[in-house]
Amino acid sequence: MFFASDNAGPAHPQVMAALNDVNAGFAMPYGVDPLMDEVRAQIRDLFEAPQAAVYLVATGTAANSLALATLTPPWKTIFCSPVAHIHEDECNAPEFFTGGAKLTLVPGPDKMTAAALAATIAKEETRGVHGPQRGAVSITQVTERGSVYSLAELRAVSDVAKAHGLPVHLDGARFANALVQLGCTPAEMTWKSGVEAVSLGGTKNGCMGVEAVVFFDPEKAWEFELRRKRGAHLFSKHRYLSAQMAAYLRDDLWLTLARTANAACARLSTGLQAAGAEFLHQPDANMIFAAFPRAAHQRLHDGGAVYYIWEGELKGDDPDEMLAARLVCDWSITDQQIDRFLALLAG
C-alpha cells in the first residue's frame, strides 16, 4: 500500500529488459548510439514534428532547468504557478542553470489562468533596465495538485504568452497521465496549443531514470547541447538512457502504464468518496489530495500504508479531526492494495 509517490515504484520489466539487452558489446557514447536514432524518430513521429530537436537527460529537474535556461537569459523572469515543481521542488535549479533568471509566481491555485498570467505579465518589464524582463511561461501538466489543463486552458495561457512574444515551456513529468486523461495527441497538447519546449517524463511512469527534452524549434538545439554538456548532464554511456526511452515508447507502453496508474487512482478516488473523504482538488490523473479523520489515518499507518500527511499531524487528541493526505498511484499499484487501503480506512 505505497501511495507516497510515483517516483518510488519499480521500473517496468520491459524497460529493465531493454537495459539488459543493450548491456553488451560497444556503442558510441554521448547520444550518437543507434538507439537514440530510434528514440528521436519515435518522438518526432508521436509529436508530428519532423524537425523537432530531441534530447535525453536523467532527471526531471535537469530537463526543466536546462530547457528553461535555453529559453530564458539571466536578465529575464520565468512565469509559473505558486506550486510549480520548478518553484517548490528544484532547489533553485532553474535560477542556477539560467544564470540568475528569477521566477515570478502567477497568483492562483495549481492551474495558471490566462487572466492571472496577463495581469502578472503586465506588472513586469515596467522599470526599464532596473527590473527583470519578461521571459518564458512554464506550465505543469499534470499539475502538482493532480489537476489537468484542458486543451482550451492550455491554448488560452499560451495565447497570452504569445501576445507578449514569450516562449512557453511545459513541464511534463506526468505528461502521459495527462495525455490519456484528455484523450488527445501529443501534438495537440504541445505545439498545437502553443508550447515551444516540453519536458517529457519517463521516470514517474515506469522508467528507471530518463526524461526527454523536446524543442519544436530546432534553432534552440545547439544552445541546449552546450548547456547540457556544461551543466554536466550529457551522459557518456548514453545508450542506457536511449534504451529506457525506446522501450518506454515502443508499442505505446508509456500510454498503457499511464492508463493503469490513472485507473488505479480512479478506483481509489471512488472508494475515498464513498467513505466520506473531502477532496481538496479534483483528481484528474494519478494524484489525490483528500482529507479524512485522524483515526482513519492512524489505522492506515498502523496497517502499513505509506503516504504523506499533507495538512495536520498524525498524532493528536481529536480522532475526528480531518487531516489532508496526498496519495499517488503508479502503474504497479494493484487493486488488492487499493482495496486493503479502503478497508483500513473504513475501520
C-alpha positions in Angstrom: 0.0 0.0 0.0 2.6 2.5 -1.1 0.9 5.8 -2.2 3.7 8.2 -1.3 5.0 8.9 -4.8 5.1 7.6 -8.3 8.9 8.1 -8.0 9.0 5.2 -5.6 7.6 2.4 -7.8 9.6 -0.1 -9.8 10.7 0.3 -13.3 8.7 -1.8 -15.8 10.1 -5.2 -16.7 10.2 -4.2 -20.4 12.4 -1.2 -19.5 14.7 -3.3 -17.4 14.9 -5.9 -20.2 15.9 -3.2 -22.6 18.7 -2.1 -20.3 19.9 -5.7 -20.1 19.7 -6.1 -23.9 21.8 -3.0 -24.5 24.3 -4.0 -21.9 26.5 -6.0 -24.3 29.3 -5.0 -26.7 30.1 -1.4 -27.6 28.1 1.6 -28.6 29.2 5.1 -29.4 28.8 7.5 -26.4 27.2 10.9 -25.8 24.0 10.3 -27.7 25.2 9.0 -31.0 24.2 5.4 -30.2 21.9 3.8 -32.7 19.0 3.5 -30.2 19.0 7.3 -29.9 18.2 7.5 -33.6 15.1 5.3 -32.9 14.1 7.5 -29.9 14.4 10.7 -31.9 12.3 9.2 -34.7 9.7 7.9 -32.3 9.3 11.2 -30.6 9.2 13.2 -33.8 6.5 10.9 -35.1 4.5 11.0 -31.9 4.5 14.8 -31.8 4.0 15.2 -35.6 7.1 17.3 -35.5 9.7 16.0 -38.1 12.2 18.9 -37.3 12.0 18.7 -33.5 15.2 18.6 -31.6 15.1 15.7 -29.1 17.5 15.1 -26.2 17.6 12.9 -23.1 18.7 13.6 -19.5 18.4 11.5 -16.4 16.2 13.7 -14.2 13.2 16.0 -14.4 15.0 18.8 -12.7 17.7 18.7 -15.4 15.1 18.6 -18.1 13.2 21.6 -16.8 16.1 23.7 -15.8 18.2 23.2 -19.0 15.1 23.7 -21.2 14.2 26.9 -19.4 17.8 28.1 -19.4 17.8 27.7 -23.2 14.6 29.8 -23.4 15.5 32.4 -20.8 18.6 34.6 -20.4 19.6 35.7 -16.8 18.0 39.2 -17.0 14.6 37.8 -17.6 12.0 36.2 -15.4 10.1 32.9 -15.7 6.3 33.0 -15.0 4.9 29.9 -13.2 2.3 28.7 -10.7 3.0 29.1 -7.0 3.0 25.3 -6.6 5.1 24.6 -9.8 7.8 22.0 -9.3 10.4 24.5 -10.6 9.4 26.8 -7.7 8.8 24.4 -4.8 10.9 21.3 -5.5 14.0 22.0 -7.6 16.3 23.8 -5.0 16.5 26.9 -7.3 18.0 24.9 -10.1 16.2 26.9 -12.8 17.8 30.1 -11.4 21.2 28.3 -11.2 21.1 27.0 -14.8 19.7 30.2 -16.3 22.5 32.2 -14.5 20.1 34.1 -12.4 16.7 34.5 -14.1 14.1 34.8 -11.3 10.8 33.1 -11.0 7.6 35.3 -10.9 4.6 33.5 -9.4 1.3 33.9 -11.1 -1.3 34.1 -8.3 -4.0 31.4 -8.1 -4.3 27.7 -7.4 -2.4 25.0 -9.2 -3.6 25.8 -12.7 -2.5 29.1 -14.2 -5.3 31.1 -15.7 -4.9 33.3 -18.8 -6.3 36.3 -16.9 -3.9 35.9 -14.0 -1.0 35.4 -16.3 -1.9 38.5 -18.3 -2.1 40.6 -15.1 1.2 39.3 -13.8 3.0 39.9 -17.1 1.6 43.4 -17.2 3.3 44.2 -13.9 6.8 43.1 -15.2 9.1 45.0 -17.5 7.9 48.3 -16.2 11.2 49.6 -14.7 13.3 49.6 -17.8 16.9 48.4 -17.2 16.3 48.3 -13.4 13.8 45.4 -13.4 13.5 41.8 -14.7 12.5 41.5 -18.3 9.6 39.2 -19.3 10.7 35.7 -20.1 9.3 32.2 -20.6 6.0 30.9 -19.2 6.2 27.4 -17.6 3.1 25.2 -17.3 3.0 22.0 -15.3 0.8 19.2 -16.9 -0.3 17.3 -14.7 -0.1 20.0 -12.0 1.5 19.4 -8.6 -2.0 19.1 -7.2 -3.2 16.5 -9.6 -5.2 18.7 -12.0 -5.0 18.5 -15.8 -5.3 21.6 -18.0 -7.8 21.2 -20.8 -6.6 22.0 -24.3 -8.7 25.2 -24.2 -7.0 26.2 -21.0 -3.5 25.5 -22.4 -4.3 27.5 -25.5 -5.6 30.4 -23.5 -2.5 30.6 -21.4 -0.3 30.2 -24.5 -2.2 32.9 -26.3 -1.4 35.4 -23.6 2.3 34.4 -23.7 2.4 34.7 -27.5 0.7 38.1 -27.3 3.8 39.3 -25.4 6.3 37.4 -27.5 7.1 34.9 -24.7 8.0 31.2 -25.2 6.0 28.5 -23.4 7.6 25.5 -21.7 5.6 22.5 -20.5 6.8 20.5 -17.5 5.5 17.1 -18.5 6.8 14.9 -15.7 3.4 13.2 -15.8 2.9 14.0 -19.5 1.5 10.6 -20.3 -1.0 10.7 -17.4 -2.4 14.0 -18.7 -2.5 12.8 -22.3 -4.6 9.7 -21.7 -6.9 11.7 -19.4 -7.5 14.2 -22.2 -7.7 11.6 -25.0 -5.7 13.9 -27.3 -2.5 13.6 -29.3 0.9 14.8 -28.1 0.9 17.4 -30.8 -2.4 18.8 -29.6 -1.2 19.1 -26.0 2.0 20.8 -27.0 2.9 22.7 -30.2 -0.6 22.9 -31.5 -1.5 24.5 -28.2 1.4 27.0 -28.3 4.1 25.1 -26.4 7.6 25.5 -27.7 9.5 23.2 -25.4 8.4 20.2 -23.4 10.0 18.0 -20.7 8.6 14.5 -21.5 8.7 12.4 -18.3 9.6 8.8 -18.1 10.8 8.3 -14.5 7.4 8.6 -12.8 5.8 6.3 -15.3 7.8 3.1 -15.4 11.4 4.1 -16.3 14.4 3.8 -14.1 15.6 7.3 -14.8 15.1 9.2 -18.1 13.4 12.3 -19.3 13.2 13.7 -22.9 13.5 17.4 -23.7 11.8 18.3 -27.0 12.2 21.7 -28.8 9.8 22.2 -31.6 12.0 25.0 -32.9 15.3 23.3 -33.8 17.0 26.7 -33.7 17.4 26.1 -30.0 19.2 22.8 -30.4 22.8 23.8 -30.3 22.4 26.0 -27.3 20.7 23.2 -25.4 23.5 20.8 -26.3 26.1 23.3 -25.0 24.1 23.8 -21.8 23.6 20.1 -21.2 27.3 19.5 -21.6 28.3 22.5 -19.5 25.7 21.5 -16.8 27.2 18.0 -16.5 24.1 16.3 -17.8 25.5 14.8 -21.0 25.8 11.0 -20.3 28.8 9.2 -21.6 27.1 5.8 -21.7 24.0 7.4 -23.2 22.7 4.1 -24.6 21.3 3.3 -21.2 19.1 6.4 -21.4 18.2 5.6 -25.0 17.3 2.0 -24.2 14.9 3.1 -21.5 13.1 5.7 -23.6 12.9 3.4 -26.7 11.3 0.7 -24.6 9.0 3.2 -22.9 7.6 4.5 -26.2 7.7 1.2 -28.1 4.2 -0.3 -28.7 2.7 2.5 -26.6 3.9 1.1 -23.3 4.1 4.6 -21.9 0.3 5.1 -22.5 -0.6 1.7 -21.2 1.3 2.4 -17.9 -0.3 5.9 -17.6 -3.8 4.4 -18.2 -3.1 1.8 -15.5 -2.0 4.4 -13.0 -4.9 6.7 -13.7 -7.4 3.8 -13.4 -5.9 2.9 -10.1 -6.3 6.5 -8.9 -9.9 6.5 -10.1 -10.6 3.3 -8.1 -9.0 4.8 -5.0 -10.9 8.1 -5.5 -14.3 6.3 -5.8 -13.6 4.4 -2.6 -12.5 7.6 -0.8 -15.6 9.4 -1.9 -17.8 6.5 -0.7 -16.0 6.7 2.7 -16.8 10.4 3.1 -13.4 11.9 2.3 -13.2 15.5 1.4 -11.3 16.3 -1.8 -9.1 19.3 -1.8 -8.6 19.2 -5.6 -10.3 17.3 -8.5 -8.2 14.1 -9.0 -7.9 14.3 -12.8 -5.0 11.8 -13.3 -3.0 9.7 -10.8 -2.8 12.0 -7.7 -5.3 12.6 -4.9 -5.5 15.3 -2.2 -8.2 14.3 0.2 -9.0 14.8 3.9 -10.3 12.1 6.3 -10.4 11.7 10.1 -7.2 11.3 12.1 -8.4 7.9 13.5 -8.5 6.6 9.9 -5.0 7.9 9.2 -3.8 6.1 12.3 -5.4 2.8 11.3 -3.9 3.1 7.9 -0.4 3.9 9.1 -0.6 1.1 11.7 -1.7 -1.3 8.9 1.4 -0.4 6.8 0.0 2.2 4.4 2.6 4.7 3.2 1.6 8.2 2.0 2.1 11.8 3.0 0.0 13.7 5.6 -0.4 16.9 3.7 -2.0 19.1 6.4 -2.1 18.3 10.1 -0.3 15.9 12.4 -0.9 12.2 12.7 -0.6 12.4 16.5 -3.3 14.3 18.2 -6.1 14.1 20.8 -9.1 14.5 18.4 -9.7 11.3 16.4 -12.3 13.1 14.3 -10.1 16.0 13.1 -9.8 16.0 9.4 -6.2 15.6 8.1 -5.4 16.1 4.4 -3.3 13.4 2.6 -1.5 13.2 -0.7 -2.0 9.8 -2.4 -0.2 9.0 -5.7 -0.8 5.9 -7.8 1.9 4.5 -10.2 1.5 1.7 -12.8 2.4 -1.1 -10.3 -0.3 -0.4 -7.7 -2.7 -3.3 -7.6 -6.5 -3.5 -7.0 -5.8 -5.6 -3.9 -3.6 -2.9 -2.4 -6.2 -0.3 -3.0 -9.0 -2.4 -1.6 -6.9 -3.2 1.5 -6.3 0.6 1.9 -10.0 1.3 1.7 -10.9 -1.5 4.1 -8.5 0.0 6.7 -9.9 3.5 6.0 -13.4 2.2 6.7 -12.3 0.6 10.0 
